[in-house]
Amino acid sequence: MATQKIYAGPRIRRIRTNLKLTQTNMAEKLSISPSYLNLLERNQRPLTVQLLLKLASVFNIAPEELQGGGDAGSVAALKEVFSDPLLEGELPSDLEILELSEIAPNAAVAIAKLHRAYRESLDRLSDLTKLLNQTGHQNLPNETRLPVDEVQEKFETLPAHFPPLEDAADRIRAMLKTDTDLPTAMKHWLRTNHGIAVKTLPSKTMPNWRKKYDRHTQRLFLSERLSALDQQLEIAIEVVLLAERQRINDEVAYLKFSSDEANRLARFELARYTALALMMPYDAVLEVATKSRFDLEIISARFGVAFSHAVTRVITLQRRKKSGVPLFLLEVDQAGNTIRRTGAQGYPITQFGGSCPKLGVHQAFANPGQVFVERVITPDDHQYITVSRTVMGPRAGFGERPRRTAFLLGYETSHASEIIYSDALPAGKPGDDPASLSEPDTFGIVPIGPSCRLCERPGCLSRVHPPITRPLGLDEMVTGMSAYDFQ
């Protein structure tokens, strides 16, 4: 079996330099010629096994130091640095990154440190901008953003309701003539009008894709990892893109994103919105939601959709004449990364945030599938009720770790009587009477904040960053319960 050749020129040169040896001195100790050592240092000759062992014994170094391939940590850090959108036009190859890590390891570490400091300063600037926005100051200039961040921020601020797309979903439903069930009608329409057949493939055939459209054979392949309900959503997305692409493109153009990639991401989000509207007609889902007091399990069962589909749909019920409760939605993964923030009136990020570790959405992962209901209060005394639950992603095979995310559905306490989950609040306390929920009662209320850098709650056990608005209290004689004390 062929073995991988070891080119260790920069590492040999670094060892020689640290020992303050000339090439002639080092060559004598290794019993090789200076010219051969020169070729080794310029990576024009690979290390032999005999020379590798001799280097290790003569200079008392571990063979692993010469077999490297770059410091894994610094290589990963450099890849993160050069993935920054600020360096979009200066993307080095993997080989260049590896050479930089090997030839100048200290410089590579310094670059990574500078980038971390740069990102931290941008985070602080972003937090400061949010703080100034709350006090009516003019926005500071936006930092360079990835397209996915631009799209996410746009949908955070917009109300999660698009009337033209609701109308588009109504037109598609009328066109399909759904005398039978919707999945059958959609498959029939795809085959009849576009010659597209829908087929489910085993995971071994499609290990990395949810769906794939083969233009040559006119077939839409779906992964067996998807549940039947998720497969229905994928089919609906294809139908709305074929039937109402121009309407969706018009909505994307209206949002005015700065790049083609952002437009493509927004197009997918709006196609997903239209597909959910097709699966759950506005008037019908509003009627069921109102009668069941927004019981998501009943809504899911009534329309034959997944829990995640139902919770995403109910926040969009905001027609002028027929509207539901103004809800907002947060979705996170197990690492705490925010996947989605959206709401009926825009996500209340300046008040509510979403990154506070005290939120029930983070606790939900400890008990998958269980519903957690809490009443929370923000630093400016706004009160909300939050409903949190995990959902499973595509099915995982044996030995694979399944993907699990958690949803948080939030609403102001003044709407408690309209939402069934409010009944889970302690009996005899705020929650029974919606009016009493606005009273300054602290029973069972979880104090939260928008983010640690903007939250000034003292003694918070969950704090991970000091607030940018207060100086740190550095007293060696007194230490508080929080990770950071401040004045």
C-alpha positions as CSV (number, residue, x, y, z in Angstrom):
1,M,0.0,0.0,0.0
2,A,1.4,3.4,-1.0
3,T,2.3,5.7,1.9
4,Q,1.8,9.5,2.0
5,K,5.0,11.4,1.3
6,I,6.1,13.8,4.1
7,Y,7.1,17.3,3.0
8,A,8.3,19.1,6.2
9,G,10.5,21.9,4.8
10,P,9.1,24.8,6.9
11,R,9.2,22.7,10.1
12,I,12.8,21.6,9.5
13,R,13.8,25.2,8.9
14,R,12.0,26.3,12.1
15,I,13.8,23.6,14.1
16,R,17.2,24.7,12.7
17,T,16.4,28.4,13.3
18,N,15.4,27.8,16.9
19,L,18.6,25.9,17.5
20,K,20.6,28.7,15.8
21,L,22.3,26.2,13.3
22,T,23.4,26.9,9.8
23,Q,22.4,24.5,7.1
24,T,26.0,23.1,7.0
25,N,26.0,22.5,10.8
26,M,22.6,20.7,10.7
27,A,23.6,18.7,7.6
28,E,26.7,17.4,9.4
29,K,24.7,16.3,12.4
30,L,22.3,14.4,10.1
31,S,25.1,13.0,7.9
32,I,23.7,14.5,4.8
33,S,24.9,17.1,2.4
34,P,24.0,20.8,2.8
35,S,22.5,20.8,-0.7
36,Y,20.2,18.0,0.2
37,L,19.1,19.7,3.3
38,N,18.4,22.8,1.3
39,L,16.1,20.8,-1.0
40,L,14.3,19.4,2.0
41,E,13.7,22.9,3.5
42,R,12.3,24.0,0.1
43,N,9.9,21.0,0.0
44,Q,11.6,19.8,-3.2
45,R,12.4,16.4,-1.5
46,P,10.2,14.4,0.9
47,L,11.5,13.1,4.2
48,T,12.6,9.5,4.2
49,V,11.7,7.3,7.2
50,Q,15.4,7.0,8.1
51,L,15.9,10.7,8.1
52,L,12.7,11.3,10.0
53,L,13.9,9.0,12.8
54,K,17.4,10.6,12.8
55,L,15.9,14.1,13.1
56,A,13.8,12.9,16.0
57,S,16.8,11.2,17.8
58,V,19.5,13.9,17.1
59,F,17.4,16.9,18.0
60,N,15.2,15.2,20.6
61,I,11.8,16.0,18.9
62,A,8.7,14.0,18.5
63,P,8.2,12.5,15.0
64,E,4.6,13.9,15.0
65,E,6.0,17.4,14.9
66,L,7.5,16.6,11.4
67,Q,4.5,14.8,10.1
68,G,2.1,17.7,10.7
69,G,0.0,19.0,7.9
70,G,-0.4,22.3,9.6
71,D,-1.7,23.0,13.1
72,A,-5.3,21.8,12.9
73,G,-6.5,24.5,15.1
74,S,-4.8,27.3,13.2
75,V,-5.9,25.9,9.9
76,A,-9.5,25.8,11.0
77,A,-9.2,29.3,12.5
78,L,-7.7,30.6,9.2
79,K,-10.5,29.1,7.2
80,E,-13.0,30.9,9.5
81,V,-11.1,34.2,9.0
82,F,-11.1,33.9,5.2
83,S,-14.8,32.9,5.1
84,D,-15.7,36.4,6.4
85,P,-17.7,38.4,3.8
86,L,-15.2,41.3,4.3
87,L,-12.6,39.1,2.5
88,E,-15.0,37.9,-0.2
89,G,-12.5,38.8,-3.0
90,E,-9.4,37.3,-1.4
91,L,-10.3,33.6,-0.9
92,P,-7.1,31.5,-0.6
93,S,-7.0,27.9,-1.5
94,D,-6.8,25.2,1.1
95,L,-3.1,24.7,0.1
96,E,-2.3,28.4,0.7
97,I,-4.0,28.2,4.1
98,L,-2.0,25.1,5.0
99,E,1.3,26.7,3.8
100,L,0.6,29.8,5.8
101,S,-0.1,27.7,8.9
102,E,3.1,25.7,8.4
103,I,5.5,28.4,7.2
104,A,4.4,31.2,9.6
105,P,2.5,29.6,12.5
106,N,2.9,32.6,14.7
107,A,1.6,34.9,12.0
108,A,-1.4,32.5,11.5
109,V,-2.3,32.7,15.1
110,A,-2.0,36.5,15.1
111,I,-4.3,36.7,12.1
112,A,-6.9,34.6,13.9
113,K,-6.6,36.7,17.0
114,L,-7.1,39.9,15.1
115,H,-10.1,38.4,13.3
116,R,-11.7,37.4,16.7
117,A,-11.1,40.9,18.0
118,Y,-12.7,42.3,14.8
119,R,-15.7,40.1,15.1
120,E,-16.1,40.9,18.8
121,S,-16.0,44.6,18.1
122,L,-18.7,44.2,15.4
123,D,-20.8,42.3,17.9
124,R,-20.4,45.1,20.4
125,L,-21.2,47.6,17.7
126,S,-24.3,45.7,16.8
127,D,-25.4,45.5,20.4
128,L,-24.7,49.2,20.8
129,T,-26.8,50.0,17.7
130,K,-29.7,48.1,19.1
131,L,-29.4,50.0,22.4
132,L,-29.3,53.4,20.5
133,N,-32.3,52.4,18.4
134,Q,-34.3,51.8,21.6
135,T,-33.5,55.4,22.7
136,G,-34.3,57.0,19.3
137,H,-30.8,57.6,18.1
138,Q,-29.9,57.3,14.4
139,N,-28.6,53.9,13.3
140,L,-24.9,53.3,13.1
141,P,-23.5,52.0,9.8
142,N,-24.2,48.3,9.3
143,E,-21.3,45.9,9.3
144,T,-20.6,43.6,6.3
145,R,-23.1,40.8,6.5
146,L,-23.5,37.4,4.9
147,P,-26.5,37.0,2.6
148,V,-28.2,34.6,5.1
149,D,-27.8,37.2,7.9
150,E,-29.3,39.9,5.7
151,V,-32.3,37.8,4.8
152,Q,-32.8,36.7,8.5
153,E,-32.6,40.3,9.7
154,K,-35.2,41.4,7.1
155,F,-37.7,38.8,8.0
156,E,-37.2,39.6,11.7
157,T,-38.4,43.1,11.3
158,L,-41.2,42.5,8.8
159,P,-44.7,41.4,9.9
160,A,-44.9,37.7,9.0
161,H,-47.9,38.2,6.6
162,F,-47.8,38.6,2.8
163,P,-51.2,39.2,1.3
164,P,-50.1,38.7,-2.3
165,L,-48.8,35.2,-1.4
166,E,-52.0,34.4,0.4
167,D,-53.9,35.2,-2.8
168,A,-51.4,33.1,-4.8
169,A,-52.1,30.1,-2.5
170,D,-55.8,30.6,-3.0
171,R,-55.4,30.6,-6.8
172,I,-53.3,27.4,-6.7
173,R,-55.8,25.7,-4.5
174,A,-58.6,26.6,-6.9
175,M,-56.5,25.4,-9.9
176,L,-55.7,22.0,-8.3
177,K,-59.5,21.3,-7.7
178,T,-58.7,19.3,-4.6
179,D,-61.6,16.9,-4.7
180,T,-59.2,14.3,-3.3
181,D,-56.5,14.8,-0.7
182,L,-54.0,17.6,-1.4
183,P,-50.8,15.4,-1.9
184,T,-52.6,13.4,-4.5
185,A,-53.9,16.6,-6.2
186,M,-50.5,18.2,-6.3
187,K,-48.8,15.0,-7.7
188,H,-51.5,14.8,-10.4
189,W,-51.0,18.4,-11.4
190,L,-47.2,18.1,-11.6
191,R,-47.5,15.1,-13.9
192,T,-50.4,16.4,-16.0
193,N,-49.2,19.9,-16.5
194,H,-45.4,19.6,-16.3
195,G,-44.7,15.9,-16.9
196,I,-43.0,15.7,-13.4
197,A,-43.3,12.4,-11.5
198,V,-42.7,12.3,-7.8
199,K,-40.6,9.4,-6.4
200,T,-39.3,8.6,-2.9
201,L,-35.7,7.2,-2.9
202,P,-33.8,5.3,-0.2
203,S,-31.3,7.2,2.0
204,K,-28.4,5.3,0.5
205,T,-29.3,6.7,-2.9
206,M,-29.8,10.3,-1.6
207,P,-27.6,10.4,1.5
208,N,-27.3,14.2,1.6
209,W,-30.4,15.6,-0.1
210,R,-33.9,16.3,1.1
211,K,-35.1,16.5,-2.5
212,K,-33.6,16.6,-6.0
213,Y,-35.2,17.4,-9.3
214,D,-33.8,15.6,-12.4
215,R,-34.4,17.7,-15.4
216,H,-33.6,14.9,-17.9
217,T,-36.0,12.3,-16.6
218,Q,-38.6,14.9,-15.3
219,R,-38.7,13.4,-11.8
220,L,-38.7,15.0,-8.4
221,F,-36.9,12.7,-6.0
222,L,-37.7,12.9,-2.2
223,S,-35.6,11.3,0.5
224,E,-37.2,8.6,2.6
225,R,-35.6,10.3,5.6
226,L,-38.4,12.9,5.4
227,S,-41.7,12.2,7.1
228,A,-44.8,12.0,4.9
229,L,-45.8,15.5,6.2
230,D,-42.4,17.0,5.3
231,Q,-42.6,15.3,1.9
232,Q,-45.9,17.0,1.4
233,L,-44.4,20.4,2.1
234,E,-41.5,19.8,-0.3
235,I,-44.0,18.9,-3.1
236,A,-46.1,22.0,-2.2
237,I,-43.0,24.2,-2.6
238,E,-42.3,22.8,-6.1
239,V,-46.0,23.4,-7.0
240,V,-46.0,27.1,-5.9
241,L,-42.6,27.8,-7.6
242,L,-44.0,26.4,-10.9
243,A,-47.4,28.1,-10.6
244,E,-46.6,31.4,-9.0
245,R,-42.9,32.0,-9.5
246,Q,-43.5,35.5,-10.8
247,R,-45.6,36.6,-7.8
248,I,-42.9,35.3,-5.5
249,N,-40.2,37.0,-7.5
250,D,-42.2,40.3,-7.3
251,E,-42.2,40.0,-3.5
252,V,-38.5,39.3,-3.4
253,A,-37.8,42.3,-5.5
254,Y,-40.0,44.5,-3.2
255,L,-37.8,43.5,-0.2
256,K,-34.7,44.9,-2.0
257,F,-31.9,42.6,-1.0
258,S,-28.3,43.4,-1.9
259,S,-27.2,40.3,-3.7
260,D,-28.4,37.4,-5.9
261,E,-27.6,34.9,-3.2
262,A,-29.8,36.8,-0.7
263,N,-32.6,36.9,-3.3
264,R,-32.4,33.2,-3.7
265,L,-32.6,32.6,0.0
266,A,-35.6,35.0,0.3
267,R,-37.3,33.2,-2.7
268,F,-37.0,29.9,-0.8
269,E,-38.5,31.4,2.4
270,L,-41.4,33.0,0.5
271,A,-42.0,29.8,-1.4
272,R,-42.2,27.9,1.9
273,Y,-44.6,30.6,3.2
274,T,-46.9,30.1,0.1
275,A,-46.7,26.3,0.4
276,L,-47.8,26.4,4.0
277,A,-50.7,28.8,3.0
278,L,-51.6,26.2,0.3
279,M,-51.7,23.4,2.8
280,M,-53.5,25.4,5.5
281,P,-56.0,27.8,3.9
282,Y,-56.2,31.1,5.7
283,D,-59.9,31.2,6.7
284,A,-60.0,27.6,7.6
285,V,-56.9,27.6,9.8
286,L,-58.0,30.9,11.5
287,E,-61.4,29.3,12.3
288,V,-59.8,26.1,13.8
289,A,-57.2,28.2,15.7
290,T,-59.8,30.5,17.2
291,K,-62.1,27.7,18.3
292,S,-59.3,25.5,19.7
293,R,-57.6,28.6,21.3
294,F,-54.5,28.0,19.1
295,D,-54.0,24.4,20.2
296,L,-51.2,23.5,17.8
297,E,-51.8,19.7,18.1
298,I,-55.4,20.1,17.0
299,I,-54.4,22.4,14.2
300,S,-51.7,19.9,13.1
301,A,-54.2,17.0,13.1
302,R,-57.0,18.9,11.4
303,F,-54.9,19.9,8.4
304,G,-52.6,16.8,8.3
305,V,-49.4,18.8,8.8
306,A,-46.4,18.6,11.2
307,F,-46.2,20.6,14.5
308,S,-43.5,22.8,13.0
309,H,-45.8,23.6,10.0
310,A,-48.7,24.5,12.3
311,V,-46.6,26.8,14.6
312,T,-45.1,28.5,11.6
313,R,-48.5,29.1,10.0
314,V,-50.3,30.5,13.0
315,I,-48.0,33.5,13.3
316,T,-49.0,34.6,9.8
317,L,-52.7,35.1,10.5
318,Q,-52.8,38.8,10.3
319,R,-55.3,39.9,7.6
320,R,-56.8,43.3,8.2
321,K,-60.4,42.1,8.6
322,K,-59.8,38.6,9.9
323,S,-56.7,38.4,12.1
324,G,-55.6,36.1,14.9
325,V,-53.5,36.7,17.9
326,P,-50.2,38.6,17.2
327,L,-47.7,35.8,17.9
328,F,-43.9,35.7,17.4
329,L,-41.6,32.7,16.8
330,L,-38.1,31.8,17.7
331,E,-36.3,28.6,16.5
332,V,-33.0,27.5,17.9
333,D,-30.8,24.4,17.7
334,Q,-29.2,22.5,20.6
335,A,-26.1,24.7,20.5
336,G,-28.2,27.8,21.0
337,N,-27.8,29.0,17.4
338,T,-30.8,31.1,16.2
339,I,-32.3,29.6,13.1
340,R,-35.3,31.8,12.7
341,R,-36.9,34.8,14.3
342,T,-40.2,36.2,12.9
343,G,-43.5,37.5,14.1
344,A,-47.0,38.8,13.3
345,Q,-45.8,42.3,13.9
346,G,-42.1,41.7,13.5
347,Y,-40.0,39.9,16.1
348,P,-39.6,42.1,19.3
349,I,-35.9,41.7,19.4
350,T,-35.2,45.0,21.2
351,Q,-37.4,43.9,24.1
352,F,-37.4,40.1,24.0
353,G,-34.2,39.1,22.3
354,G,-33.8,35.4,22.0
355,S,-30.3,34.6,23.1
356,C,-31.1,34.7,26.8
357,P,-30.2,31.3,28.3
358,K,-33.0,31.5,30.8
359,L,-35.6,31.1,28.1
360,G,-37.6,27.9,28.1
361,V,-36.7,27.2,24.5
362,H,-33.2,26.2,25.7
363,Q,-34.6,24.0,28.5
364,A,-36.9,22.2,26.1
365,F,-34.0,20.1,24.8
366,A,-33.8,18.3,28.1
367,N,-37.3,16.9,27.6
368,P,-37.9,16.4,23.9
369,G,-41.5,16.7,22.7
370,Q,-42.7,18.2,26.0
371,V,-44.5,21.6,26.0
372,F,-43.1,24.2,28.4
373,V,-45.1,27.3,29.3
374,E,-43.6,30.2,31.1
375,R,-44.4,33.8,31.9
376,V,-41.4,36.0,31.4
377,I,-40.6,39.7,32.0
378,T,-38.1,41.8,30.2
379,P,-35.9,44.5,31.7
380,D,-38.4,47.2,30.6
381,D,-41.2,45.3,32.4
382,H,-42.9,43.9,29.3
383,Q,-44.5,40.6,30.1
384,Y,-45.0,37.7,27.7
385,I,-46.1,34.1,27.8
386,T,-43.8,31.7,26.0
387,V,-44.6,28.2,24.7
388,S,-41.6,26.0,23.9
389,R,-41.3,22.5,22.4
390,T,-38.7,20.5,20.4
391,V,-39.3,19.0,17.0
392,M,-37.3,16.3,15.1
393,G,-35.6,16.9,11.8
394,P,-35.2,14.2,9.1
395,R,-35.0,10.6,10.3
396,A,-31.6,9.5,11.3
397,G,-30.1,6.1,10.6
398,F,-28.6,3.8,13.2
399,G,-25.5,5.4,14.7
400,E,-26.4,8.9,13.5
401,R,-27.3,11.8,15.8
402,P,-30.7,13.1,14.9
403,R,-31.3,16.8,14.2
404,R,-33.5,18.4,16.8
405,T,-34.6,22.1,17.0
406,A,-36.8,23.9,19.5
407,F,-39.6,26.4,18.8
408,L,-40.6,29.2,21.1
409,L,-44.0,30.7,20.4
410,G,-44.6,34.0,22.3
411,Y,-47.4,36.4,22.9
412,E,-48.2,39.3,25.2
413,T,-50.0,38.4,28.4
414,S,-53.0,40.5,27.4
415,H,-53.9,37.7,25.0
416,A,-53.7,34.9,27.6
417,S,-57.4,34.1,27.5
418,E,-57.2,33.4,23.7
419,I,-54.4,30.9,23.9
420,I,-55.0,27.5,25.6
421,Y,-51.4,27.2,26.8
422,S,-52.0,30.1,29.3
423,D,-54.0,27.6,31.3
424,A,-50.8,25.9,32.3
425,L,-49.8,28.8,34.4
426,P,-50.1,28.4,38.2
427,A,-53.8,28.3,39.3
428,G,-54.9,31.3,41.3
429,K,-52.1,33.4,39.9
430,P,-51.7,35.6,36.8
431,G,-52.9,33.5,33.9
432,D,-56.5,32.9,35.0
433,D,-57.5,36.4,34.4
434,P,-55.9,38.2,31.4
435,A,-56.2,41.6,33.1
436,S,-54.3,40.4,36.1
437,L,-51.3,39.4,34.0
438,S,-50.3,43.0,33.6
439,E,-50.1,43.5,37.4
440,P,-46.7,43.9,39.0
441,D,-46.8,40.4,40.5
442,T,-43.5,38.5,40.4
443,F,-45.0,35.0,41.1
444,G,-43.7,32.5,38.6
445,I,-42.2,35.1,36.3
446,V,-38.8,34.4,34.7
447,P,-36.7,37.6,34.3
448,I,-35.1,37.5,30.9
449,G,-33.1,40.0,28.7
450,P,-32.4,40.6,25.1
451,S,-28.7,39.6,25.4
452,C,-26.1,39.6,28.2
453,R,-24.3,42.6,26.7
454,L,-27.6,44.7,26.8
455,C,-29.0,43.2,30.0
456,E,-28.3,45.0,33.3
457,R,-29.9,42.5,35.6
458,P,-27.6,42.1,38.7
459,G,-26.7,38.7,40.1
460,C,-27.9,36.7,37.1
461,L,-26.5,33.2,37.3
462,S,-26.8,32.7,33.5
463,R,-24.8,35.7,32.5
464,V,-22.0,35.0,30.0
465,H,-21.0,38.6,29.0
466,P,-20.8,41.9,31.0
467,P,-23.2,44.6,29.8
468,I,-21.6,47.2,27.5
469,T,-23.6,49.9,29.3
470,R,-22.1,49.5,32.7
471,P,-18.4,49.5,33.9
472,L,-17.2,46.3,35.5
473,G,-17.0,46.3,39.3
474,L,-13.5,44.9,40.0
475,D,-13.5,44.4,43.8
476,E,-11.1,41.7,45.1
477,M,-12.8,41.7,48.5
478,V,-16.4,41.1,47.2
479,T,-17.5,38.6,44.5
480,G,-21.0,38.4,43.3
481,M,-23.0,35.4,42.1
482,S,-22.8,36.4,38.5
483,A,-19.8,35.6,36.3
484,Y,-19.4,39.4,35.9
485,D,-20.0,42.1,38.5
486,F,-20.7,45.6,37.4
487,Q,-21.4,48.9,38.9
